[in-house]
């Protein structure tokens, strides 16, 4: 079984607690599961964060 990790756009995420609410939903909506990691690229601060999602095939 292959595993892939992909960063999925999730809208703004303000902190870890906010990520715990948003990222599982974002990843599940694409058929994946959240790895517990997220980040906000510097150029999109306040606008767009990404959640790291794991997919298994």
N, CA, C and O atoms as a GROMACS GRO file, in nm:
protein
  228
    1UNK      N    1   0.085  -0.118   0.000
    1UNK     CA    2   0.000   0.000   0.000
    1UNK      C    3   0.089   0.124   0.000
    1UNK      O    4   0.175   0.140   0.087
    2UNK      N    5   0.069   0.211  -0.096
    2UNK     CA    6   0.147   0.334  -0.106
    2UNK      C    7   0.083   0.443  -0.022
    2UNK      O    8  -0.039   0.450  -0.010
    3UNK      N    9   0.168   0.529   0.035
    3UNK     CA   10   0.121   0.642   0.113
    3UNK      C   11   0.175   0.770   0.052
    3UNK      O   12   0.293   0.777   0.016
    4UNK      N   13   0.090   0.869   0.040
    4UNK     CA   14   0.130   0.998  -0.013
    4UNK      C   15   0.088   1.107   0.083
    4UNK      O   16  -0.018   1.097   0.146
    5UNK      N   17   0.169   1.209   0.096
    5UNK     CA   18   0.135   1.326   0.178
    5UNK      C   19   0.125   1.446   0.086
    5UNK      O   20   0.215   1.473   0.007
    6UNK      N   21   0.016   1.518   0.100
    6UNK     CA   22  -0.011   1.632   0.013
    6UNK      C   23  -0.060   1.748   0.098
    6UNK      O   24  -0.139   1.727   0.191
    7UNK      N   25  -0.015   1.869   0.068
    7UNK     CA   26  -0.066   1.989   0.135
    7UNK      C   27  -0.191   2.037   0.063
    7UNK      O   28  -0.188   2.064  -0.057
    8UNK      N   29  -0.301   2.048   0.138
    8UNK     CA   30  -0.430   2.088   0.082
    8UNK      C   31  -0.467   2.226   0.137
    8UNK      O   32  -0.462   2.246   0.258
    9UNK      N   33  -0.503   2.321   0.051
    9UNK     CA   34  -0.545   2.454   0.098
    9UNK      C   35  -0.666   2.444   0.191
    9UNK      O   36  -0.759   2.367   0.167
   10UNK      N   37  -0.662   2.523   0.299
   10UNK     CA   38  -0.767   2.512   0.401
   10UNK      C   39  -0.822   2.647   0.446
   10UNK      O   40  -0.895   2.652   0.545
   11UNK      N   41  -0.789   2.754   0.376
   11UNK     CA   42  -0.831   2.886   0.426
   11UNK      C   43  -0.738   2.927   0.539
   11UNK      O   44  -0.643   2.855   0.569
   12UNK      N   45  -0.763   3.039   0.602
   12UNK     CA   46  -0.674   3.081   0.711
   12UNK      C   47  -0.687   2.990   0.834
   12UNK      O   48  -0.798   2.957   0.876
   13UNK      N   49  -0.574   2.953   0.889
   13UNK     CA   50  -0.568   2.880   1.016
   13UNK      C   51  -0.486   2.966   1.110
   13UNK      O   52  -0.375   3.008   1.075
   14UNK      N   53  -0.538   2.992   1.227
   14UNK     CA   54  -0.476   3.090   1.316
   14UNK      C   55  -0.382   3.029   1.419
   14UNK      O   56  -0.290   3.096   1.464
   15UNK      N   57  -0.405   2.903   1.458
   15UNK     CA   58  -0.320   2.838   1.559
   15UNK      C   59  -0.348   2.689   1.558
   15UNK      O   60  -0.432   2.641   1.481
   16UNK      N   61  -0.280   2.614   1.644
   16UNK     CA   62  -0.294   2.468   1.648
   16UNK      C   63  -0.436   2.426   1.683
   16UNK      O   64  -0.486   2.329   1.627
   17UNK      N   65  -0.500   2.496   1.774
   17UNK     CA   66  -0.637   2.461   1.811
   17UNK      C   67  -0.732   2.478   1.692
   17UNK      O   68  -0.821   2.396   1.671
   18UNK      N   69  -0.712   2.584   1.617
   18UNK     CA   70  -0.793   2.607   1.497
   18UNK      C   71  -0.766   2.498   1.394
   18UNK      O   72  -0.859   2.450   1.329
   19UNK      N   73  -0.641   2.458   1.380
   19UNK     CA   74  -0.606   2.351   1.286
   19UNK      C   75  -0.672   2.220   1.326
   19UNK      O   76  -0.716   2.145   1.238
   20UNK      N   77  -0.680   2.190   1.454
   20UNK     CA   78  -0.744   2.067   1.501
   20UNK      C   79  -0.891   2.060   1.463
   20UNK      O   80  -0.946   1.952   1.448
   21UNK      N   81  -0.953   2.175   1.446
   21UNK     CA   82  -1.093   2.179   1.405
   21UNK      C   83  -1.108   2.171   1.253
   21UNK      O   84  -1.197   2.102   1.203
   22UNK      N   85  -1.022   2.239   1.180
   22UNK     CA   86  -1.037   2.252   1.035
   22UNK      C   87  -0.972   2.140   0.954
   22UNK      O   88  -1.033   2.088   0.861
   23UNK      N   89  -0.850   2.104   0.990
   23UNK     CA   90  -0.774   2.011   0.905
   23UNK      C   91  -0.834   1.872   0.891
   23UNK      O   92  -0.833   1.817   0.781
   24UNK      N   93  -0.887   1.811   0.997
   24UNK     CA   94  -0.948   1.679   0.975
   24UNK      C   95  -1.062   1.683   0.874
   24UNK      O   96  -1.081   1.588   0.797
   25UNK      N   97  -1.138   1.791   0.876
   25UNK     CA   98  -1.251   1.805   0.782
   25UNK      C   99  -1.199   1.824   0.640
   25UNK      O  100  -1.249   1.763   0.546
   26UNK      N  101  -1.099   1.911   0.625
   26UNK     CA  102  -1.042   1.936   0.492
   26UNK      C  103  -0.986   1.808   0.434
   26UNK      O  104  -1.016   1.775   0.319
   27UNK      N  105  -0.907   1.736   0.510
   27UNK     CA  106  -0.845   1.614   0.458
   27UNK      C  107  -0.950   1.507   0.426
   27UNK      O  108  -0.943   1.442   0.322
   28UNK      N  109  -1.046   1.490   0.515
   28UNK     CA  110  -1.151   1.390   0.492
   28UNK      C  111  -1.233   1.422   0.367
   28UNK      O  112  -1.280   1.331   0.299
   29UNK      N  113  -1.250   1.549   0.338
   29UNK     CA  114  -1.330   1.586   0.220
   29UNK      C  115  -1.262   1.543   0.090
   29UNK      O  116  -1.326   1.536  -0.015
   30UNK      N  117  -1.132   1.515   0.096
   30UNK     CA  118  -1.057   1.466  -0.021
   30UNK      C  119  -1.025   1.317  -0.009
   30UNK      O  120  -0.953   1.263  -0.092
   31UNK      N  121  -1.079   1.251   0.094
   31UNK     CA  122  -1.056   1.108   0.112
   31UNK      C  123  -0.927   1.075   0.184
   31UNK      O  124  -0.880   0.961   0.176
   32UNK      N  125  -0.870   1.173   0.255
   32UNK     CA  126  -0.745   1.150   0.327
   32UNK      C  127  -0.763   1.167   0.476
   32UNK      O  128  -0.874   1.185   0.525
   33UNK      N  129  -0.652   1.162   0.547
   33UNK     CA  130  -0.654   1.188   0.691
   33UNK      C  131  -0.544   1.285   0.726
   33UNK      O  132  -0.437   1.285   0.665
   34UNK      N  133  -0.571   1.368   0.824
   34UNK     CA  134  -0.477   1.472   0.865
   34UNK      C  135  -0.359   1.409   0.937
   34UNK      O  136  -0.376   1.320   1.020
   35UNK      N  137  -0.237   1.456   0.906
   35UNK     CA  138  -0.115   1.406   0.970
   35UNK      C  139  -0.083   1.478   1.100
   35UNK      O  140   0.005   1.435   1.175
   36UNK      N  141  -0.154   1.587   1.128
   36UNK     CA  142  -0.125   1.668   1.246
   36UNK      C  143  -0.038   1.788   1.214
   36UNK      O  144  -0.009   1.870   1.302
   37UNK      N  145   0.003   1.799   1.088
   37UNK     CA  146   0.090   1.910   1.047
   37UNK      C  147   0.013   2.008   0.960
   37UNK      O  148  -0.078   1.969   0.886
   38UNK      N  149   0.050   2.134   0.970
   38UNK     CA  150  -0.008   2.240   0.888
   38UNK      C  151   0.090   2.355   0.886
   38UNK      O  152   0.180   2.361   0.970
   39UNK      N  153   0.074   2.446   0.792
   39UNK     CA  154   0.155   2.568   0.792
   39UNK      C  155   0.088   2.674   0.705
   39UNK      O  156  -0.001   2.646   0.625
   40UNK      N  157   0.134   2.794   0.724
   40UNK     CA  158   0.088   2.907   0.644
   40UNK      C  159   0.208   2.962   0.568
   40UNK      O  160   0.302   3.014   0.628
   41UNK      N  161   0.206   2.950   0.435
   41UNK     CA  162   0.316   3.008   0.358
   41UNK      C  163   0.323   3.159   0.383
   41UNK      O  164   0.220   3.226   0.392
   42UNK      N  165   0.442   3.211   0.395
   42UNK     CA  166   0.461   3.353   0.429
   42UNK      C  167   0.386   3.445   0.334
   42UNK      O  168   0.329   3.545   0.377
   43UNK      N  169   0.385   3.412   0.206
   43UNK     CA  170   0.321   3.502   0.109
   43UNK      C  171   0.168   3.502   0.119
   43UNK      O  172   0.103   3.589   0.062
   44UNK      N  173   0.111   3.405   0.191
   44UNK     CA  174  -0.035   3.400   0.204
   44UNK      C  175  -0.082   3.418   0.347
   44UNK      O  176  -0.195   3.382   0.380
   45UNK      N  177   0.004   3.474   0.435
   45UNK     CA  178  -0.032   3.488   0.575
   45UNK      C  179  -0.164   3.564   0.590
   45UNK      O  180  -0.184   3.669   0.528
   46UNK      N  181  -0.252   3.510   0.672
   46UNK     CA  182  -0.382   3.572   0.696
   46UNK      C  183  -0.485   3.542   0.589
   46UNK      O  184  -0.601   3.582   0.601
   47UNK      N  185  -0.443   3.470   0.485
   47UNK     CA  186  -0.535   3.440   0.375
   47UNK      C  187  -0.552   3.290   0.351
   47UNK      O  188  -0.664   3.243   0.332
   48UNK      N  189  -0.440   3.216   0.353
   48UNK     CA  190  -0.449   3.075   0.317
   48UNK      C  191  -0.342   2.994   0.389
   48UNK      O  192  -0.223   3.026   0.384
   49UNK      N  193  -0.387   2.890   0.457
   49UNK     CA  194  -0.298   2.792   0.519
   49UNK      C  195  -0.321   2.659   0.450
   49UNK      O  196  -0.417   2.642   0.375
   50UNK      N  197  -0.232   2.564   0.474
   50UNK     CA  198  -0.248   2.432   0.417
   50UNK      C  199  -0.238   2.326   0.527
   50UNK      O  200  -0.164   2.342   0.624
   51UNK      N  201  -0.313   2.220   0.509
   51UNK     CA  202  -0.309   2.105   0.600
   51UNK      C  203  -0.235   1.992   0.528
   51UNK      O  204  -0.257   1.971   0.408
   52UNK      N  205  -0.149   1.921   0.599
   52UNK     CA  206  -0.083   1.805   0.540
   52UNK      C  207  -0.175   1.685   0.557
   52UNK      O  208  -0.209   1.646   0.668
   53UNK      N  209  -0.213   1.627   0.444
   53UNK     CA  210  -0.306   1.513   0.444
   53UNK      C  211  -0.235   1.389   0.393
   53UNK      O  212  -0.149   1.397   0.305
   54UNK      N  213  -0.271   1.274   0.448
   54UNK     CA  214  -0.212   1.147   0.408
   54UNK      C  215  -0.317   1.070   0.327
   54UNK      O  216  -0.434   1.061   0.365
   55UNK      N  217  -0.273   1.016   0.215
   55UNK     CA  218  -0.358   0.934   0.131
   55UNK      C  219  -0.293   0.798   0.114
   55UNK      O  220  -0.172   0.788   0.098
   56UNK      N  221  -0.372   0.694   0.119
   56UNK     CA  222  -0.322   0.556   0.103
   56UNK      C  223  -0.389   0.492  -0.016
   56UNK      O  224  -0.511   0.498  -0.033
   57UNK      N  225  -0.306   0.432  -0.100
   57UNK     CA  226  -0.358   0.367  -0.221
   57UNK      C  227  -0.310   0.224  -0.226
   57UNK      O  228  -0.342   0.151  -0.321
   0.00000   0.00000   0.00000
